[in-house]
Amino acid sequence: MSEAGGGRGCGCRVPQRAPWSLVAATAALCLVLATSVCTARAAPMSREEKQKLGNQVLEMFDHAYGNYMEHAYPADELMPLTCRGRVRGQEPSRGDVDDALGKFSLTLIDSLDTLVVLNKTKEFEDAVRKVLRDVNLDNDVVVSVFETNIRVLGGLLGGHSLAIMLKEKGEYMQWYNDELLQMAKQLGYKLLPAFNTTSGLPYPRINLKFGIRKPEARTGTETDTCTACAGTLILEFAALSRFTGATIFEEYARKALDFLWEKRQRSSNLVGVTINIHTGDWVRKDSGVGAGIDSYYEYLLKAYVLLGDDSFLERFNTHYDAIMRYISQPPLLLDVHIHKPMLNARTWMDSLLAFFPGLQVLKGDIRPAIETHEMLYQVIKKHNFLPEAFTTDFRVHWAQHPLRPEFAESTYFLYKATGDPYYLEVGKTLIENLNKYARVPCGFAAMKDVRTGSHEDRMDSFFLAEMFKYLYLLFADKEDIIFDIEDYIFTTEAHLLPLWLSTTNRSISKKNTTSEYTELDDSNFDWTCPNTQILFPNDPLYAQSIREPLKNVVDKSCPRGIIRVEESFRSGAKPPLRARDFMATNPEHLEILKKMGAASSIDAEDGLRFMQEMIELSSQQQKEQQLPPRAVQIISHPFFGRVVLTAGPAQFGLDLSKHKETRGFVASSKPYNGCSELTNPEAVMGKIALIQRGQCMFAEKARNIQNAGAIGGIVIDDNEGSSSDTAPLFQMAGDGKDTDDIKIPMLFLFSKEGSIILDAIREHEEVEVLLSDKARDRDPEMENEDQPSSENDSQNQSAEQLLLLSQTVDLVDQETHENPLESHSESSSPADIEETVGFAPSEQISSSTESLETPGLDGECTDLDNQLQEQSETEEDSNPNVSWGKKVQPIDSILADWNEDIEAFEMMEKDEL
């Protein structure tokens, strides 16, 4: 293959009758091998620097894995802020996020094959022994079928795959006798009852001990599941069948995939996000490549590579054509409606779509992969991490980042496909950001808010299973890995399955159940690896030429809607009314609003879009009128800025978003509630005072500590056990009087965040913090000054840090949605309630319809806005049909009529379908 890859055109062809292992392996890997020969490498990273970065990844993995084993094992996951394990049922519920936890040492199983990839074979052997000795798969706990399959079953199979590889090499694992495979088979049989539905789609959850529907199972009543949940089983289940000879697993996974294919929307060839497992009706009819659908598409293509069944490739190509036709709006990937694919379903994107450029590399479609990856990288450079969701103009929509690996995955595959050293620099940035912003003494903590840099007490198992694997492989040369990585395929959890499974135990019928395909111009991929002269013109700067126009796409974004408006003016058509332009005082706008949904299908689509935009703009406007969260960062020894606490702002005092941050040591005030003149002014003079919530107004507390000479204040909640992870943050209101006399910054911490500072004071006495609008970079000089000179001192310091954090109370993880800020004052009296900042629904609608404005755009975009406004005004002045003397109909009446029109249109659409 390598010789063929180096020939003229760098293409290679597989004979039609070649063994399926050769076909599958070549289809997946030929692109990588060929392009590595043909693509020019300008200014490559030196071997020494690559080795240095690879060693840095190894050290980071040791830090995360070592702390899990020391402080959390045998629990499922590590809580890195409090240095302890997360055990299901012993921590407050986080909702669906906890469905991944099954009391089966999740992080250890998920990390098995990562140990081998990172050449830690001794640790791998020890880990396998621990799994066999300690892990119990018969627990009375309800788990996600999807998460258990990709993380636990996939982890066991990946571990087994590399265990038999090491055994064959003759040095390690000589005692191994397929024990991990037997555990995988046991788990597979425990998951099978979930498929007991009329459709063959599995229930989303199952009890490991009692299965489905039994009273003690506490599950089996669900009716819906996500497309990815039902469609991301074939790799693990087929591998289990091929390894063991038990065909039932592959049969069940194939049946689920067949059903999803049959239920696709036939006119668009798209699938929805959520489906009824009994009837097959789509529950959520939006479609994209992110959360809820992502790995369904991934597994169609990879099932073809691993199993050699061309029906999977045909299905994938059909879906891919629809994705590129409707969802792809380079560099964006926007969700659409499956029945109306020209109509966007969202104005934001979620971070899980970051895997898609990597999948496009496997497909061989490099240009859009480069475009989308570059757009995502620009977002990362702006926020340090990829927010869970961000808008089409690249503002934060959901601010969390649970250390997801999808972007690192796509970076690795793009580097393998292009050989462009640019992607090594991207990987270097990822390493630097992880160490700078997410690293804490007990591991790596997820980001609660990428804007403030605050942390969550959470380190998911996929961080060790995927992130370090892809980053290490990015910088590793072939000789750095003890086996040939090209002999394996990655599952969606980055577990490794050997390609030789394609010719093993092939008792599954190969009847092609695919029908009604779309005619595609896909000849380049018909048994032939993509020719690099097609993918890459003879230009060493090809990839750079694609990236260059996107360099400033985040900082100088011009919304696509404006471009379309300009085009509509050129064509003579009047542009549709957009929610951001709507004014309730404009009679023409009210007239357009009345007609939406009634005149034609086009008007109906405009109406649906307008309604959705209005809802999103109203929500966004409400958020923007509230103050964002602030950060309390512990910067003294031994923290050095690693611990960042989310704090609520105050509506009075120094505004940290407009002024320099406040830095100082903390001191408790006396009285602790701060409701009277302080008796220890010398203790708080020039420091940041700690005061307890309750018994008086926030503003009164602020005045008392300010009069004592404090330079800032932190109010700690008196409700024991409260946390920003389980309750919405709120902003402290004033006392109804003029608060201009308060000049110091005031922040609010819930009880559990506040206890971290209080415990630090008890342990270290002198604790210095930074009050700011977002976390600041750490001070490496200060950290280096305190760095112990000997290894023993280093261990003592580490033990001291870990002991400190282990004594702190637990922080409950936040679910993947952004909690809006709420405003509270100290008293519950009617007068105080009036001071609370809040917005009634009617006020929101009025405000959103009368005062919404588009953010200012740079350069040509701003000029275009002015040009369109002038043109619109000219048209209005010259249009005799515009009657300005009409009586303006109340907005509530118009909205009611409009909603009736939309409902009628939707009913007509349903009848047509």
N, C-alpha and C positions, 0 to 999 in steps of 0.2 A: 504493500500500500504506500509506503513512504517513497519508493522509487516512482510509482505511478504519479504520486502527488508532486514529484519534482520535475515531471516531464513538461512538454510544451502545453501551455494553457493551464497547468496545474490542476487538471481535472482527473477523475478516476471513475471507471465504470465497473459495475458489478454484474457478472453474468446472470441472466435470468434464472438459471437453474443452480445458482450458487447456494450452499447451505445457508439456512436462515441465520445462523450465528454470524456468518460473514456479512450477510445483507444488513442485519440489524446494526452490527458494530460499525460497518462502513457508513451507513446512513447517518449515524450519530457523530462519527469522528472524522470523516474524510474532510469536511469543511475545515475543521481545526488544523489537520495536518497540511492540507493544501495551502491555506492562507498563511500558515506560518512560514512557508517557503516563499510565497509570492509577494507578501506585503512588505514594503520597504520599512525599515526601522530607523527613523531619524532620532539621533541623540538618545540612544538607549541608556537605561539606568545601569550603572556599573554592577558587576557581580558582587562586589563588596557591600554596596548599599542594599541590594536585594537580600543578601544574607543577614545584614543588620536588621532589616525590617522583619524578615522571617523569624529571627531570634526574638525580636520584640513581641511578635504574635505569640510565640511559645511562652514567654514570660507572662503575658496577659492571660493566656489560658491557665497557666499554673496558678495564677492569683485567683481566678474565678473558681476553677475546679478544686484547688486545695482548700479554699474557704468553705466550699460546699461540703466537702468530705469531713472537714474538721468541725464545722459548726452546725451542719444541717442533716447530713446523712444519719439514718435512713429515710428522712422526710423526703417529700417529693421535690421541694424547691428550697433555695436559700433566700432568706430575707436579709439583704445585705446591709441595711441600716441598723438593724437590731441584732445582727450576728446570730441568727437562729433559724431553725427549719420551719417551713410552712407545712402544717399538718391539717388536712381536711377535717373540719368539725371543731378544731381548737382555735381557729381564728374566725372573726366575723366574715360572713359570706360575701363574696364579691360577685355573686350571680353566676352567669354562664362561664366566666373566666375560670372558676373553680372546677368546672366539669372535666378539665384536663388532669386533675389530681385524683389518683386512685389508691393512694397509700402503697404504691409499688416502686418507690425510689426512682421517680420519673427522670430526674436529672442524670442519675448514674446510667440508666439504660439508654437515654438519649445521647449520651456522650461516648458510648463504647467505640464506635468506629472512628470517631474523631481522634481518640487516643492513638489508633494505629496510623491514621493519616499524618499525625504530628510526630510519628516515629517514637511513640512512648509505649513500646511493646511490653515492657515489664509492668507498667501501670495498667495496661490493658489486661494482662493475664490476672493481675490482682483484682481488677474490677469484675471480670467474669466470675471469678471465684466468689466474690461478695454477692453478685446477683444470684448465683445458684444457691448460695447458703441462706440469704436473708430475704429475698423478694417473694412475696405471697400474692398470687393472682386471684385468690378466692375471697376477696374482701367484700363485705356488705356495704358497697358504696356505688352510687349512680355516677357513671362516667359518660363522656361524649364518645360515641362510636368513631367519629371522625378523628378526634385528637388521639384516642387510644390506638387507632390503627396506624396513623402516620408516625407517632412518637414511640409507642411501646412496641407494637408488633413490628414496625419498621426498624426500631432500634435493635430488637432481638435478632431480626433477620440480617441486618447489616453487621451486627457483631458476629453472627454465625458465619457469614460470608468471609469475613476477614480472619476468623479463627481457623477455618479449614485451609485458608491460604497460607497462614503462618505455620500450621501443622505440616503442610506439604513442603515448606522450606526447610523443615527439620530442626529448627532451633527452639522455637517457643510452641506452647500449646500442645505438646506431645501427649498429654493426658486427656485432651479434649475428645469427647465422643458424642458430639451433636446435642449436648445438653441444652444449649440455647435454642436450638431448633425445636426440641421437645416442649420447651416453655412456650415458644411461639405457636406451636400447634395447639397446646392447651388453651392459650388466649384466643386463637382463631375460633375454636369451638365455642368459647364463651360469648363471642360476638355474633355467631350465626343466628341465634333466636331473634336478633334485631331485624332480620330480613323476612320475618313472618308477616308479610303484608300482601294484599292482593296484587299490588303493582310490582313487587320485588324491590322497591326502594326501602332502605333500612330505616327503622326508627332512629331518631337522632341520639337517644340515650339508652343505656342498658345498665342493669345492676349486675356487677361481676359475679355475685353469689347466687342471685335468685332470677336473673334473666329479665323477662318482660311480662307484664300484666298481672303477675301474682301479687296479692295484697302486700306482701313484704318487699316486693321489688320497688315500690314507690315510683314507678315509671310505666310507660306503655300507653299513656293516654294522649300523647302528642299526635297532632295531625299533619304538621308541616316540617319540612327539613330544607336546608339550603342545597343548591345544585352541587356545589363543591363537596358538601358533606356526603352526598350519595354517589358522586362521580369521582371520588378520590380514593378508590379502594383497589383498583385493578392491579396495580404494581405489587403491592404487598400481598394481596390474596392470591394472585397468580404465582408469585414467587413461592409462597407457602405451598401451593399445590405442586409446583414443579420440584421443590426440594423434597417433599414428603410422598408424592404420588397420590395424595388425597385430592381428587379433582373437584370436590364440592365447593371449595373456597373460590376458585377461579370461576366456576359456573355461576355462583351467586353474584359475584362482582360484575361479570359480563351481563347478567340479566338486568342489573340496575343501570348499567351504561346503555343497554339497548332501549330501556324504557325512556330514559332521558332523551335519547336521540329521536325516538318516535314522537315525543311531546314537544319538540322544538317548534317554534313558530314557522310555519312552512313558507310564508312569503318573504320573511326576512332571514330565515335560518339562524335566528338568535334564540337563546334560552333565557328565562327569567332568573331571579335571584332565589326565590323560595317557591316550593312546589308542595302540593298536598300528597302525602305518601299513599293515600287510599284511592283518591279519584284521579290523580294526575293533573289536576287543575293548577294553573299558575297562580300563586297567592300574591307574590310581588312580581310585577311585569316589567320592571326596569332591568336593563342588561348592560353589563360592562365587562371589564377584565380584572376587576379588583375583588374586594371582599364578597364572599358568597358564591362566586363563580370561578375565580382564578384557576385553581388547580384542576378543575374539570377539563379545561382546555389543555393544560399541561400534561395530564395523564393520557389524553387521547393520542398525542404525538409520541409520548414516551412509551406507551403500551405498544405502539407499532415498532418502535426501536427494540424494546425488550422481547416482545413475543412474536414479531414478524407477521402479524395479521394485517394485511393491507386495508381491511375495512376501517381500522382505526385511523389510518392515514387519510383515507378518503373523507371520513367524517371531520377530521381536524381541518383539512383543506377547505371543506365547505364552510365550516364555522369561521375559519380564518379570513376567507374572502368576505364574509359578512362583517367581521370586525373591522377590516380595513376599509370597507365601503361605508360603514355607518358610525362606528365608535371612534376610529382613529381620525383625529383632527390635528395633524402634526404641529407641534410636538405633544399635543394633549391627547388624552384618552378619556372621553366623556361618556357617561352612561346615557342610554337612550331607551325609549319604550319599544318593546318587542313588536307591537302591532303598528306603531308609528315611528319607525327607526330614524326618520329625519328630524324627530322632535327630541331634544335633549331632556333627560330626566333629572339632571342635576347641574349645578354650576360649580361643583367642587369634585375633587378626586381624592381617593383614599390611598394610603401609603402601600397597601398590599399589591397595587398594580406595578410596583417597582420590579417585580419578577419578570414582567412581560418582555422587556428588551432581551433578557437571557433566553427566553423561549423563542423569540424571533431569530436569535443567532442559530439555535438548533434547527429552525425552519430554513435558515439561509437568507432571511430578509434583513439585510444589515442596515440599510439607510434609515428606516424608521426606528430601528433599535438604537442607533447612534443618536438620533434626534431626541427621542423620549428620555434616554439616559442622561443626555446633557441637560435637558430641562430639569430633571430631578436633581442633578448635581448642583445646578444653580440655586435651587431651593435649599439644599443642604448648606451651601456656602453662606446663605443668608441667615439660617436659623441654627446652624451647627449640626442639626439632625433633621430627618424628614418627619414633619408633623404627621400625626395619624390621618389628618385630612387637611387639604388646602384648596383654596378657591382658584378659579381660572385666572384671576389676576394675582395669584400667588400670595394671598394673605392666609394666615393661620385660621383654619376652620375648627379642627380639634387639635389641641396643643400637646397631647401626650406623645411620647415615643418610647415604647417598651423594648428598645434595642433590637428592632427587627432586622433580619439579615438579607432581605430581598434585594436591596440595592447593591450590597456587596456581592451577591450571587450574580447579578447582571454584569457588574464590573469585571468579575473573573471571566465570564464567558465572552465578553467583548474583547478582553485582552487576548484570550486564546484564539479568537477568530481573526483579529486584526494584527496582533503583535505590536500594537501602538503603545509606546511607553507612557503615553498620556494617562492610560488607565492604571499604571503603577503609581503615578502621582495621585490619582483619585484614591486609591487604596491607602496610600500614605496619609492622606487627609483624614480618612475614616479612623485610622489607628490613633492619630493625634487627638481627634475629637473625643474618642472613647476614653483615652487616658486623661484628657484635660477636664472633661465635663461629667463623665459617668463613673469614673473610678472612685471607689470609697475604700476605707480600710478593710472591709470584709467582702470585697468582690466588686461588681459593677452594678449600679442602681439605675433602674429605668428612669426616664425623665417624665416628671409629672407635667411640666410645662416648658416647652422649648424656648419660650420667650423670657422666662425668668430664670431658667436653669435649675428649678427645684426638682427634687427627687421623689420617687416612689420606693417603698420598701419591697422591691420586687426584682428578681432576676430569673426570667423564664428559662426553661430547659432548652428551648430552641436557640438561645444565645450561645450555648456551648456546642449544641449539635451542628449548627450551621455557620455562625459568624466566624469563628476561629478557623473552621475548615476551609471556607472560601478565601479568607484573607491569607492563610498560610499557603494554599495552593497558588494564589496569585503571584507570590514572590518566590516560590520554590522552583528550582530546576528539576529536570527528570531524575537526576541522581540523588536529589534530596528526599525522594519518596521511596520507601522500601518495596513498593510493588507498582505495577503499571496501572495508573488511575484510568487509563483509556479502556481497560477491560471491564469497566463498571459503568452503570448509569446511576445518576442521582435521583432519589425520590424527592418529593416536595419538602421533606424534612432533611434533605441532604444525606440520607442513608444510602449506602452503596449496595447495589444488587448486581451480580455478575451477568454479563451478556450471554454467557454460555447456557443460561436457563432457557433460551429460545429453542434449543434442540433437546431439552430434557423433559421426559414425561409429557409429551405432547398428545395427550389423549382427548383434549378438548376439541369438539367439532369445529372445523374451520369454515363452516357455512357462512357466507357473506350475507348478513342480515341487513346491510345498508341499502337504502333505496332512495330514489328521488334526489339525486345529487344535482348540484348546480354545475353547469359547464364552466370549467376553470381553465385558464391559460397557465397550466402548471407543468409544462413539459420539461422544464429544467430539473425537476425533482422526481422524474419518473425513472427510478432505479439508478439515477445518476447523481453523484455529488455535485453541488453547485460549482461551476467553473469560476475561478477567481478573476478571470478577465471580464466576466460579466458583473460580478459583485464589486470589484475594485478596478476602475479604469486605470490605465498605466500612469498613475499620478501618485507619487508617494505622499502627497498631502490630501488624499481623498477624504479620509475620516475627518481631518481637521477642517476641510472645506465645508463639511456638513455641520460641524459643531459651531463654527465661527459665527454664523448669523444668530445663534442662540445664546451667545455669551452674555448679553445684557437683557435676556428675555424676562428675567425676574425683576430687576431694578427699573427697567424702562419698558414695562408691558403696555401694549396697546390692545385693549379688549377686541376680540374677534368681531363682536357685534357691531362695532363702529365701522370696521372695514366692510362688513356686509351692507351697512347702511349707505356707505359711500357708493358701493357697487349698484345698489338699488336706485340711487339718484341718477347714476349714469345711464341706467337702463330705462329711466322715465317712470318707474313704479314708485309709489309712495311707501316709505318704510313702515313696518308695523310699529304700533305704540309699545314702548318698553316701560317696565315698571319704574325704572330709575328716572324716566323723563316725565312721568305722569304728574299732573297738577290738578287738584280738585276744583280749582277756580277757573280752569280752562274749559269753556263749554264744548269746544271741539273734542277734547279728550273725553269728556263725559259722553258725548255722542258716540265716539268710537267704542267706548266701554259698553254701551247699551247694545251695540250691534254684534259684539263678539259672541261667537257661538251660534248666531242665528242666520247669517247671510250665506256662508259657504263652509266647506270643510277647511279651507285655508284660514278663514276667520276663526273657526273653532280651534285650530291648532294655535293661532295667535292668542286666543283666550286662555287656553290651558297653560301656555308658556307665561303669559302675563300673570295669571293667578299664582303660579309657582314662584315667579320672580318676586311678586309682592309679599308672599309669605316669608321668603328668605331675606328680603331686604328689611322687612319689619323686624325679624329676629335679629339680624345683624345690627340694625339701628339701636335696638334695645341694648345689645351688648356694648356698643360703642359709647352709649351714654353712661354706662357704669364704669367705674374705675377698674383697671386691670389688677390682678394680684401683684403683690410685691414679694421680695425675697429677704430672708434673714440668713446670712452666710457666716458660719463659724470659721474664723480665719486663723485663730491662734493654734499653737502646738497642742495636741498632735493632729489636728484636723486639716489645717492649711487650706481651707476653702472647700474641702471635699464634701462637707455636709451642708446642704442648702434646704431651708425650710420654707414652705409656702406660707405667706402671711397675707392677711386682709388689710386693705388700706383704710385711711381715715379721710373724711370729707373736710378736714381742717388741718391746720399745721403745715409744715414744709412739704411741698409736693416733690417726691423723689424722682418723678419722671422729668422734672424741669430743672432740678438742681443736682449738684454733686452728691454722691452717696454720703451717708454718715457712718463714721467708723469710730468704735470705742469699746472699752471694757464694760461689762454689765455688772449691775449691782441691784440687789433687792431693796425696795423702799420699805420704810416703816412709818406708818402702818402699811401692811402689804396691799390693802385695797386702794391706797392712795387717795382716800376720800377726805382727808384733812391735811393740815400742815405737817410736812414730814419731820419726824423727830431725829432722823439721821442724815441731815443735809450734807455733812462732810463725806458720807459714804457714796452718795450719788453725784456729788459735784464733778462735772466734766465727764460723766459716764452716761451710759444708757440705762435708764431705770426699768426694772421689772416690777410690774404691778398686776394685781389680780382683778379680774372682772367682778362687778357687782357692787351694790349698795349706793352707787352714785353714778352720775353721767360720765361718759368718756371724756368730755371736754373739761370737766372739773378735775379729773385725774391728771390730765395733761397740764393744766395750769399749776397744780400743786407740785408736780415734779419739775416743771420749768422754773418755778420760783425757788426751788432748792438747788438750781444750777445744773440740772440734767441736760444733756445735749440731745436726748431722744428718749422715746418710751416704747416698751413692748408690753401690751396687755395680754395676759394669759387667761384663757377661759377657766372659769371655776366649775364647769360641768365636767366632772372626772370621766375620762374615757373618750371625750369628743375628739374628732380628727377631721382634718380637711379632706381626707380620703373618703369619708362616709357622710359628710355634711357639706352643703354648699358654702363656699367662702362668703363672708359678708363684709361690707365696709362700715366703719364706725361713723355714725351720724353725730351731728353737733347737739347742742342743748337748746336750740331754738333762739339763741342769742347771737350777737356778733362774736365770731371766733377769730377775728383778725389778729387778736393779741397773742394767739398761740403760734409760735415761730418754730417749734421743734417738730421733727417727724414723729408720727405715732403709727405703730403697726400692731396687728392683732394676731395671736397664735392660739390655735385650739390646744386643749389640754395635753394631748399626746406629743405634739410638736414642742410645746413649751417645756415638757418634762425632759426633753433631750438637753435643753440648755441648763435646766436646773440640776440635772444629774452631772453634767459637765462641770458645773461650778463646785459641786460636792467633791468631785474627783480631782479637779485641777486648780480650784480657787480662782485663778486669773483666766477669764474667758473673754476673748475679744471677738466682736461680731461686726458685720457690715450690713447696714440697712440700705437697700437699693431697690430700683425698679426691676432689676434682673441680676442674676449671679454674675460676678466679675471673674476674670481669669485668676488662677492661683498665682501666688508669688513664689517662683522657683528658687529665688535667692534665699528667701527665708527658710524654705523647705530644705535646701542644701545645707544651710548653716546648722540646722538641727539634725542633719543626717548622722547617725552613729558611725564611728570609724571602724568598728569591729562587727563581725557577723553575730556575735552573741548579743552585743548592744542592739543590733537591728532586730533580733528576735525578741529581746525584752521590750523594745519600743512597740513592736507589732502586737505583742501580747497585751501590753498596756492599752493600746488602742482598742483591741478587740474586747478586752474586759470592760472597758468603758461602754462600748456600744451594746454589749450583751446585757448590761444592767439597765439599759433604757427600755422604755415600753415599746410595744409593737405598733407600727404604723400599718393600717389596713390599706391594701392596694386599691387604686381607683379604677373603675370600669372605663372602657374605651369610649367615653363621651365627655364632653366638656361641660362642667357644672357652671351655670351662670352665677355671677356674683349676686348676693342678696345683701340688703342694707338693714342693719339693726341698730338700735340704741339701747342703753342699759335698762331703761324702765319700760314697763308695759302699760303705763298710763295712757289715756287717750291723747294727751298732749304730745307725749313722746312718740306715739304711733304716727302722728301726723308728720313727724320729722323724718320718719323712715323713707328712704328713697324707693319708690316703686312706680309702676306704670300700669294703669288699667288697660284692658284690651282696646277700649275705644280710643284711649289716648294714643296707643301704639299705632292704630290704623290711621288716625288723623295725622299723626306726625309723619308716618311713612308715606302718606299720599301727598302731603303738602311740602315737606322740606327735605326729601331725600335728594342727595346730590351724588353724582359720580365723582370719585376721587380724581384730583387733578392729574393729568397725563403729561408726560414729557414730550418735547419736540413736536413732531408732526401730528401726534394724536391731539394735542391741545389745539393746534391750528385747525384741525379737522372739526373739532367740537364747535369752535367759533364759526367756521364756515357753514356747518350744517345749521347752526342756530340762525345765522343771518339769512340763509336760503329759506328756512322754514318761516321766518318772520315775513320775508318778501312774499312768499306764497300766500300766507294768511291775509296780508294786506290786499293782495290782488284777487283773492278768491271771493266772488260774490255770493257763494253758497254758504259762507260762514256767517251765521246770524248771531251777532253779539248781543242783541236785545232780547234773546230768549230767556225765559225764566229758568234758572239753574235747578235741576232736579236734585233732591237730597242724595248724598253719596250712598247712604244705607239702602235707599230704595233701588238705586242703580245696581249695587252689588248683589242685592237679593234677586233682581231680574236676571242679572248676568249668571249667577249660580244656577238658576233654573234652566237657562239656555245651555249651560255646560252639561248639566245632568241629562238633559234631553239628548244632547249630542252623543254623550257617552252611551246612553241606552240605544240610540240608533246604531252606533258603531258596534256594540255588542250583538245586536240583531243581525247586522251584516256579516259579522264573523261567524 
